[in-house]
Structure formats: C-alpha cells, structure tokens
Amino acid sequence: MGTRFKCNEETTVQTKQGLLKGFYYDGIYAFHGIRYARAKRFMPPAPPRAWEGVRDALSYGYICPILNNPKPTGEVATPHRFWPENEHCQYLNIWTPSLDASGKRPVLVWLHGGGFFSGSSIEQVCYDGANLADFGDAVVVTLNHRLNVFGFLDLSDFGERYSNSVNAGIADIVAALEWVRDNIAAFGGNPDNVTVFGQSGGGSKVTALGQTEAARGLFSKAVVMSGVYDGGKGQVKAGGRELVLEILKQLGLGADDVAALETVPSRQLIDAVNKAEKALNAQGKSVEWGPKANHWYAGDPLKVGFSEFYKTIPTMVGTVLGEFNMEPPVEGKDALTAEERLAVVAQKYGEENAKEVVRRFKEAYPDKNEVDARCLDLMFRPDSLKYIQKKASEGTAPVYAYMFTVNFDFDGGKLAWHCSDIPFWFHNTELIPVCQIDGVTETLEYQMSAALINFARTANPNVAGLPWWEPCTKEHTYTMILDRTCELRTDHEKELIPYMQEVTPPFVFDPSVFDEEDEAEGKAWFY
C-alpha cells in the first residue's frame, strides 16, 4: 500500500471538542471543514459543541451566502471556485507538514477577499494552503465567516440584544483565532506565533482585528495586502437604521417587527436586502457592509489612531501597481514610439498634463512603459501610504512596505491587477496558468513566499535573493518592488501619487455595459 495518501488513525487529531480525522497527501496533512464556532443570526459566536467518536474533516464547510449570483468572468486572470452556502458558515481549514504537537511551527491564518460582503476561504484556486505549508514548514489556516447582511447588519438602534450585530463577521474571525489558540498545537503549530494575513477585504479584516480588543494576544504579526481603502469618499451612505427599515418594508414588516428578521428564511432575507439596496440607490445612497466603531471595535486607524496593542504588532503592508485597472489594453505598446506612447497617455490625462504624468511615472517606475501610467492604482495606494506612515510613526513595531509591479503576457501586457500577487505569496503559481512567465515565475515566487514565511517566523521578511528590506520610518517609506528584478526604493512615489490624484479624471460608471440579460444572469466579481 502506498504512502502518498493516508486517511486513518495516523491522520486523526485530538481537539478541545473531540477527535478529527483529516487526510495526508504528498507530505501534507489536510483538515477541511472544521467547525470553530456556532451562532444564531445577528448574535455573537459561541464555541462549537463537543462530540463523541471521530468526526471527519474531509470536506470543506459551508461558505456564507452572497447577495448576488456571481457571473463567470475573468477566469484566466483570477480562477475561482464555489461551494454550497449556509449562513452557519463558521468553518476553517488546516494544512500542516506534521502532527507533532511539539513542532512549534509558525501559523499563518488567511482572511479571504471579497470586501465584507462576498468571498470564501476556498473561492480563489490559489487560496489552497498545501504548497505554502510544505514550502515554509508552516501551518496554514483559512476560514469562512459571516458576511453582508449576516455579518454586518447594524441593528443596534433596535435594542441591546443587537448591540454588536454590525461586527458579527469580525467576531467570527476572533472566535476562529481563539480556536487556533486552543487547538493548533495538536496540528504542529505554535499558538504563540500566529500571523494573520489577508488581501483586499481580507486585508481590511486584518486591520479590523488590530482595532478589536478581543483579538489582543491572538496574533503576533499582520500582513495587509491591497486592503487599505476608504470606500466612503464622495458617497452618501445609507444609515444603519435606514437600511433596516427599508429591508423591513420590502418584507412587508414594520419597525416593531425587527425580531422577525432573525427567522426570515435566508433567501427571502437576501431578496429583501437586494431590493432595499436598489431603493436606497435610487435615492442616491449607497449601502456599505463592514465593521462599525462601537464599544467592541475601535474604528478605522486612519481616523481614530492605532490601538495600543496593534502598535506593537509587526506589519507588512502593500498593493499591486494596477489593482482595479479598467483601461482598455493597448496591443503592441512596447513597439510604440515615445510620441505614440505620449499620445495614448494624453487620451486620458489631456495634452496639458501628459508630459508631466509620464515624467513623474517614469521617475517612480523607470522600467515600466509610459502607457502603464493610465493604469496606476489610486484606490488603495494613497491610503496604504498614509497607513504605513502613520503606523511607522505611532507604533513600536516594524512596518514593511511592498509594491507588486509585474506585467503579465495577457491583454497586450497587463499590469499587475487586484489579486494577481496572491499565487506568488501562497507558492501556488503552478495552479494559475497566467502566472507562468519564463525565467521569472519560479524566482519571484520563491522570493515572495520566503519573505512571507520568514516574516511569519521572525517578524523580518529579509531572505536570500531579495535586496535588504528596510522597515519604514516616520521620515521615509522604503518600498520593496516585487518584479522581474526586485529593488528597494525610498519615497519613490512621493511626487507621483499626489499629482496623479489631481489630474486623474473621476471614474464614471457606464450602466450600459450591463443589459437586462446580464443582470438576470448575475453580476461579475471584481476580486
């Protein structure tokens, strides 16, 4: 009998609640769909119940229901996968090289993207933790938690019972970290060396944990990937009470019927939420899901300052150069003359600004084509730079900055987009065809995965093969450029970002890109 796969008493672990049986494959033990908490709708999570005998951990657990049916798009760039949904979605997954309880391996806990309204622990193909666990001799954990109306509906105006309903999704993550603290040693991990890392909405969740006193002591390092973003700029947001009343209206209920929301079937509730959002949008108001400052969560650190305990947490913060780039591709851009490139830039920024845009962009990114200036991210980068500077100034722990700037052989040479860096951090480029770049992929993947693992192990991302990576200071932002050639640059965007914010035309959404048939099929995802 071969030993590349095992699923028997040798792959069984004793947890606080009972025995769990996972499986072993090619050097890694995997445990899927472990229940870390349970909760009634809108209520705080509670520990899972104990059980008798051996429970299988061989199938991924439910993911949280999402509000809109996703429409398959962009699968070459960011391959996805989906799974059965249930609002009782508090499940986590573990990959580990060993079940030796004395192993003391670093633990990396992944928080998925999708804002605070969508996504799951397995949604992107590259979220699989086996390769990173194997490469880094580490324990990798991914988890699901409540989202959207199930995790972030603010019912606090309707009674003390709902005082923290708006932060239920973050409370789930805290409960998962408590489960990790209590059980991860049995999977070879060190409960005193836990790194939380996440991208996009997952990065925002990392920051939210740092502002949540209940999370103090549950993690010792943090990685925020494309996750610092003030989505409220220039928007009129619907208030919590206003949204709840509109949802009740769509259900044919009144303000005194709030308790009924606890038992409305989930699909019926989702339909009411979507109708309520459309009604509020028609009034010029947006609906934003996410944590809200209260007695339990301190709030956005860029507005209220960093919590005392988060100031002591070593942190990595970074973005990718293109993020949500919506510019049409320019085929053969590398063959264009300098004048032709300038003309392309002028189409977006105007002839009066084009030369200065190119000058500042090339000064910051001398190895990039001028045409790529059109794709420069101004959604995440400006606030990320403020976050880096503020934490380096206020905190006592190191803050390391990075920028992922790879051009991919896709759409005429597509600049790094939102999520394109994740396979490199996870050591999973072999799973993502678009990541295959001759002479580049293996080296860059090693550099990034090794930096992440070393940061998780020692709070320092420096590894052989990378230039020396300085932590940022109050005076200077040292950014590691992650590309075909990696390089540490000092304050390289200081003159670029403010100018680009001044001259970049505002994004105008064109509803004609969606027709009624598209809406009926579902909505495209952007993460």
DRENFI-324829 format. One record per residue: x, z, y of N, C-alpha, C in turn. Coordinates in steps of 0.05 Angstrom, whole numbers, plus 5000, padded with zeros to 4 digits. Example, Ala and Ser with C-alpha at 12.3 -4.5 7.8 and 13.67 -1.06 7.14 Angstrom:
BEGIN
526451564886524651564910526451564934
525751424955527351434979525851575001
END
This chain:
BEGIN
501750004976500050005000501850005025
501149835044502849815068502450055087
504250075106504150305125503850215153
503249955158502749865186500149965196
498250025178495650135185494950365167
494050585180493150815165490750935179
488851035163486551175174485751375152
487051615153486651815132487252085144
487852275126488452545135490952555152
492752355150495152345167494552275196
492152165200491352085227489152265238
489052505228486952695235488152915252
486852995273487953185292485853405297
486853655300485053875306484853905337
482453875347482053925376480554185379
480154255404478754505410475854505399
474654275398471854255388471654195358
473754085346473554015318475653805310
475553725286477453525275476553235283
478553085291478152805299479952625282
478852405272480452215256480651955272
483151885278483751635291484951445271
486651265280488051075262490851025272
492550935255495350865261495650575256
496850445276497450155273500050085287
501849975272504349875283505850075300
505950325291507650525305506150695325
503550635329502050785349499450905337
498951155343496451285335494451235357
492051155350489951105369487451265363
486251375383483751525381481851415402
479651295394477851165412475151325413
474051345437471351455440471151745435
473051905446472952195444471052305466
469152465458467352585477468752815491
469152795518470553005532468653185548
466153105552464253265566461453165560
459453305570456653215568455353305594
453253165603451953245628449153125629
447353275641444753175648445053015674
443152835678443252655701443552815727
445452735744446052855770447253135769
447553235745448553515742451553515736
452953745741455753765735456253745705
458553645697459153615668459653895655
459153905629459654145614461454065590
462854255578464654185555462954075532
464253905516462753795493462254015472
460253965456459654165435461554135412
462054365399463754365375462254235351
463654155331462454035307463854125282
462454095260463554155234464653905221
466553935203467653705189469453535206
469753275199471553095212469852875227
470352845252468952645268470752405272
469752155268471251915273471751865302
474151785309474851685336475951405333
474251225322475050955314473650745331
471750815348470350625364470250725393
470550545412470350615440467650735446
467550925464465051045471463450885492
461050965497459350825516460750805543
460250585558461050565585458650615603
459150685628456950745646455450485653
452850505654451250265663452150175690
452149915694452749805721450149685732
450249645758447749575772446949285770
448949105766448348815765449648695740
448248515728449348375705451748205714
454148255703456548105712456447815703
457247645721457347355715460247285708
460747165685463547105678464746905697
466846995710468446835729471246935729
473146765735475946855739477246965714
476446885691477547005666480446925661
481346705671484146635668485846825684
484946895708486547075725486347365716
483947455708483547735701481647745678
482547735653480847745630479448015627
476747995621475148235619473948265591
472848495585471248545561469148755568
466948745553464648925560463749065534
462049255538461449445516458649555521
457349675500454749805504454750015526
452550025541452350205564450450445558
451150675570449450905568450351095590
448451215604449351395626450851645616
450551705590452051915578454751795568
456551765586458851595581461551745583
461452005579463952155582465652145557
467151925555468851875532471651795541
473651875526476351785532477751675507
479951545512481551415490484451505493
485751525470488551615470490251435452
492651375462494751235447497251405448
498451445425500851615424502751535401
505351555405507251485384507451695362
506451945367506852155348504652365351
504052495329502052715329503552985327
506052985332507753225332506953405356
505753635351504853805373507053915390
509553885381511753985397513153755412
511853525412513053285423513553295453
511753415468512153445498512553185512
511152975503511452715516509952715543
510852555562509352535587506552405581
504652485596501852395592501052235617
500051995613499151825634496151775631
494551865651491651845649490751625669
489551415658488851175673485951205683
485551145709482951135721482350845728
480150735717479650445720478650375747
478850115753477850005778474949925776
474049795798471149725800469849885821
471349985841470250155861469250415848
467050515859465750755847463050665835
462750405831460150305822460350145796
462750065787462849895764465449935749
465849785727468349805711468050005688
470250005672470350195649473250215640
473650395621476350445611477450225595
475750045586476749815569476049545581
474949545606473849295616475949075619
478249135630480348935630481948945605
482548715594484048685570486748845572
487848835595490548955599490449265601
488049385600487949685600488749805574
489049655553489749765527492449925530
492450165518494750335523496950335502
496650175480498450185458501350105466
501549885480504249785487505749975505
504350085525505650275544506450525529
504750625511505450865496507950815479
508050585467510350505450512850475466
512650315487514950255504516050505517
514350685527515250915542515451165527
514851165500514851405484513151615499
510751535506508951705522506151705511
504451875520501651885512500051765535
498351565528496751425548493751495542
492351565564489551635562487951465581
485751345573483951205591481151335588
479451325608476951465606474751325621
472251375612469851295626468651535641
467151485661465751695676463351575690
461651745700459251645713459951495739
458351285744458751115767456151075782
456250935805453950855821451851075823
449351005818447251205822447551445803
448751405780449051625761451351815769
453251715784455551885790455851955820
454451805838454951845866452451835884
450151915873447751915890447552185904
447352185930447352425946444452535948
443852735932441252865932441353135945
443553195959443953475969441853565988
440553376002438453446021435853546007
435853515981433353575966433653825949
435553995955435654245941438454315930
438954575928441554675919442254575891
440254525875440754415848442454165848
442254015870443653755872445953765892
447054005896449054045917451553865914
452153795889454553625885453953375869
451453285870450853035855452452795865
453152795890454652575902457452555892
458452765879461152775868461152805838
458952745825458752785796460852615781
461352365791463252195778466052305778
466852425801469452555803469552805786
467352955785467253195769467653125739
466652885731467152795703470152765699
471552645718474452605715475852875713
475053065729476253335728475753445700
473353415689472753505662474553375641
475053115645476852975626479653085628
480653145652483253265655483353545643
481153695645481153955632481253925601
479953725591480053665562482953595554
484253435571487053355566488853605566
488453775586489954025587489654195561
487254205551486754385528487454255501
487753995500487953865474490353675470
491553585492493453365490495953435474
496653685473499053765457498753675428
496253685417495853615390496353315385
496453165407496952875405499852805414
501553015415504352975422504952975452
502953045468503253035497503853305509
504953305533505653545548503453595569
501753805565499653855585500653935612
503254005614504454075639505753845653
505553605641506753365653504753135651
502753145668500552945668500652785694
500752525692500652345714498052195715
496552215737494152045740494951795755
494051565744494651315757492151135755
491750975776489350815777489650595797
488050385794488150145811485450095824
485550005849483049945864481350195865
478850185855477250435855478650655840
480150585820481650795805483750925822
485050765840486950885859485551075878
483150995887481551175905480851435890
480251415864479551645849481951835846
484351725844486751885844486952045870
486551915892486552055918484352265919
481952205910479752395910480552645894
481852615871482752845855484653015872
486352885887488253035904486953195926
484453135932482853275952480753465940
480953505914479053665899480353915888
479654145898480954395889480754445859
478454355848478054395819480154245802
481454045814483453895799486254015802
486554215818489254345822490354435795
492754365789494154445765493554265741
491754065744491053895721492753635720
494253585742496153355741498453425760
500753305754503153365769504353135784
503352885779504252655793501952455796
502152275816499952095822500951825829
499551615820500151335826497651205837
497751105861495450985875496050685878
494750515862495250225862492850085876
493449955899491349805913488849965916
489150215924486850395924486350545950
487750465972487250595997485750396015
483250456020481650256035479250396048
478950366074476650466088474550246089
472750256070470750046068468550066088
468650276105466450316123466850196151
469150066156469749966183467749756190
466449786213464649586223462049566209
461449756191458949746176457049976184
454549926184452550136187451650226159
452350466152451750556125449050696123
447650656102445250806097445951096090
444551286101445051566095444051636067
445051856057444251936030441351986027
440152126046437252176045435651916047
436551746065435251496069435151326044
437451316029437551166004435751285983
435751545981434051675961431051625967
430351645992427551595998426751305993
428551115997427950835991427750795961
429450925945429250905916426551015907
425851245917423251365910420951175917
421151055940419050865949418750635929
421050525920421050305902419750385875
419850645869418750745844415850835847
414850805872412150895878411951195879
414151325887414151625889414651705917
414151965923414652075949416852275950
417352385974419652565978419452815961
417052895954416753135937417153075908
417752825901417952755873420852705864
422752825878425552775872426252855843
425153065834425753155806425152935786
423252765792422552545774424852355769
426752345789429052165786430852245762
430552505754432252595732431352485705
428852395703427852305677426952015677
426951875700426351595700428151445681
427151275664428951115646431150975662
433550965651435850875666435450595677
434350415661433950135670432050125693
429850285692427950295713429250405739
430950605736432350725759434150515772
435650365755437450165765435949945780
433649855770432049655783431149755811
430350015812429450125837431750145857
434150215847436550225865437149955876
437049745860437649475869435649385890
433149445886431049375905431449535931
432149785928432649955952434949845968
437049765954439349655969438649405984
437149225972436248985985434649046010
432849246008431149326030432849436053
434849596046436549706067438449496079
439449316062441049096072439448926093
436848886088435148736106434948876133
435449136133435449286158438249306171
440149156159442849156170444549396161
443749536140445149766130446249716102
448649816098449949776072449750036055
449849996029449950226010452750245999
453950476002456650515993456750755973
457650695949457950905929460651025930
460851285927463451425928463151715934
465251875931465152155937464552215966
463452455971462852535998463852816002
465052866026466253126032464053336032
464653556019462853786019464454036011
463054236000464454485992466354435969
466054215954467554165930469853965934
469353765951471353555956471953545986
474553555992475453596020475053346037
475053106025474652866041477152696042
476852456055478952266057481352386072
483752386060486052506073486952366098
486252116102486951976127485252086150
483052216143481252326164481552626167
481952766144482053056145484753176138
486653006131489253116123489353156092
491753176082492053216053491753506046
490553556022490253836013492953956009
493054216009495554356006496854305979
495254285957496454235931497353945928
495853755940496553475938499053415954
499653575974502153535989504553575971
504253725949506453785932506653595908
504953395907504853215884506452965890
508552905875510052655878508152415874
508452205891506551995891507851725894
506751525879507451245884504951105895
505450945916503150805929504050515934
502250325927502950055932500549865931
501049615937499049405937500249145927
498648935926499748665920499348495945
500948285947501048145972498547985979
497147885959494747725964492147865961
491948075944489448225939487048045938
485048075955482547915953482847665970
484747505963485247255977483047045971
481646965991479446765988480146485998
482646456006483446196017483545975996
482645736002482845515982485745455976
486345385951489145315944490145065958
492745065963494044825974495844715953
494944505940496544385919499144265930
501244295916503844185925504944305950
504244565955505144685980508144695983
509544715961512444735963513744465971
512244255968513343985975512643916004
511044076017510344016045512744046064
512843896085514843936106514244186122
516144276137515744506154513444466173
513244226184511044156203508344166189
508244066164505744066149504944346142
506844516135506144796129505044936154
506344886176505345006201502544916207
501944666202499244556207497144696190
497844756165496044896147495545176158
497645316167497345576178495545566203
495945366219494445336244491445306239
490745186216487945156210486445416209
487845626202486545896201486946056227
489446046237490146226259490146086287
489745826287489845676312492645596320
492945376334495645276341497045476359
495545626375496845806394498146046380
497346106355498446336340500146266316
499946016307501145936282504145986281
505545906301508545936301509346236299
507846406313508546696312507746816286
505546726275504746816248506946746228
507946496228509946406210512546566214
513346606239515846746245515747026234
513647166239513447446230513147466200
511647276188511347286159513947226145
515447026155517946956142520047176146
519847316168521747536172521247766152
518647806146517948016126518347926098
517647666093517747556066519247286066
521847296069523447046073523346866049
522646966025522646796001519946665996
517946716014515246606010514846356026
513046186016512245946030510546026054
510945896077509445966101506445956097
505545776079502745736074501445996063
503146156050502146406038501346616060
502146576084501346756106498346776108
496946556101494046556102492746756083
494346826062493246996040494047286043
495447356064496447626067494147836067
494448036051492448246048492348426073
490048436085489548626107487348826101
486548826075484449006067485649276058
487649266041488849506030491449586044
493049386052495749456061495849626087
494249566108494549736132493950036126
491750096112491150376107493150496087
494150326068496150426050498650516064
499450366084501850436100501350696116
498950726126498250976140498351216121
497351166097497251376076500051456069
501751256064504551306057505951476078
505651386103507051516125505951806129
503351836127502152096131502952296109
502952196084503752376062506652446062
508352246070511152296072511752496095
510052496116510452676138509352956132
506952976120505753226116506653366090
507353206070507853316044510753426040
511053556017513653656009514753515985
513253325974514053175950514652885958
516352745942517052465949514652275947
514752075964512751855964514251595962
513651435941515051185936513050955941
513950755956512250525963513150275949
511150105942511949845929510049625940
510849375935509249145940509748935918
507648845905507848645883507348375896
509248195895509047945911509347685894
508947695869509447465851507447235858
508546985857506846745857506546655829
504046595821503546515793502946205793
503546085770503045795767500145755760
498545775781495645775778494445705805
492645515806491345435832493445355853
495345195844497345095863499545295871
499745505856501745715862500345945876
498746095861497046305872498646565877
498446665901499746915908498447145894
500147345887499147575872496447675882
494447695864491747765872491148045861
488848155870487948415862487848435832
489248615820489448665791491648515777
492948325790494948165776497448315768
497848555780500148715774499648895750
497148945743496549145722497849085695
497848835685499148785659502048855659
503448825682506248895683506649195682
505049355695505349645693504749735665
502749615652501849705625503549595603
505549425610507249295589505449115572
503548995584501548835569501448535577
503648435588503548155597503047965573
503848055549503447875525500447825520
498747995531495847965527494547775548
496047715569494847565592496447305596
495347075588496846825589497946755617
496346815638497246735665499846875674
500447095660502847255667505447135656
505146925640507546825626509046635645
511346735656513046585674515846585662
516746345656519446325643521546455660
523146625647525446745660524746975679
522147045680521247245699519747475685
517847405669515847595659517147835645
518847785625519948005609521548195626
523148085644524848255661523148425680
521248295694519648445713517848645699
516748575677515148755662516749005654
519148965645520849195638521349365662
522049245685522649395709520349565718
517949445717515549585727514649805708
514449735682513649935662515650165661
518150095662520250305660520150485685
519650365708519450535733517050715731
514850615721512450785718512951015699
514150955676514651155656516651365666
518751275680520651465689519451635711
517751525728516351685747514651895734
513251815713511552005698513152215685
515552145676517152345662518652525681
519652415703521552565720520752585750
518652445758517852425786519652255802
521252085788523051905802522851635788
522151415802521851155789524350995785
526651105793529150945791529950905762
530550645755531350575728533450355731
534950315709536850105708535449835711
536649655727535449395731533949365758
533249595770532049595796534049675817
533949575842535549685863534749985867
536550135880535850415885533350435902
531450605892528850635904528750895920
528850865946528751105964525951195968
525451455969522851555977522451516007
519951476015519451436044519751696060
520251666085520551896103518551876126
518552066143516852066166517651836184
520151766184521151556202521051276190
521351256164521650986152520050956126
518950716122517650636097519550456082
520350556059522150396042520350276019
520150016019518249886000519849725980
519249785954520449635932518849375929
520149145933518948885929519148825899
516948785885516948725857516248435853
518348275845518047985844520247875826
520747615827522847495811525547635817
525947705842528247865849527048115863
527748345853526748595864528648685886
527548795908529148865931527749095946
529349285956528249495972528449416002
526249406016526249336044525249566061
526449586085525849806103524049716126
521749836128519849776150519449476154
519349336132519349036134516748926145
514649076145512048966155511349096182
513149236194512549386219511549196241
512748966243511948776264509848576254
509448556228507648366216504748456216
504248686204501448766198499848806224
500848946244499248976269498548716282
500448526282499948266295497848116279
498148116252496247966236493448086238
493248346242490548466247489348366273
490948306292490048206318489047916316
490547746302489947456303488347346279
487947506258486547406235483547396241
482347156237479447136242477847316223
475647436233474047606216472847456193
472747586170471547456146468547426150
467447196146464647146148463547066120
461847226109460747156083458746926085
459046726068457246496068455346526044
452846606049450946646027450346396011
451046166023450345906009452045865984
454246035981455846005957454346105932
452246255937450546355915447746225918
446746095897444046005898442246185880
439746125880437846295865438546305835
439446085825440146075796442546255791
444546255809446846425806445946725806
444246795825443347065827441847155802
440346965790438847035766440747085743
442946935742444946965720446547225723
447047315748448647545752450447505776
452147705781453947695804456847695794
458547535807461347535799462647795805
464647865790466248105796468648025812
469748215827472048165844474348355838
474648445814476748635808477748575780
END
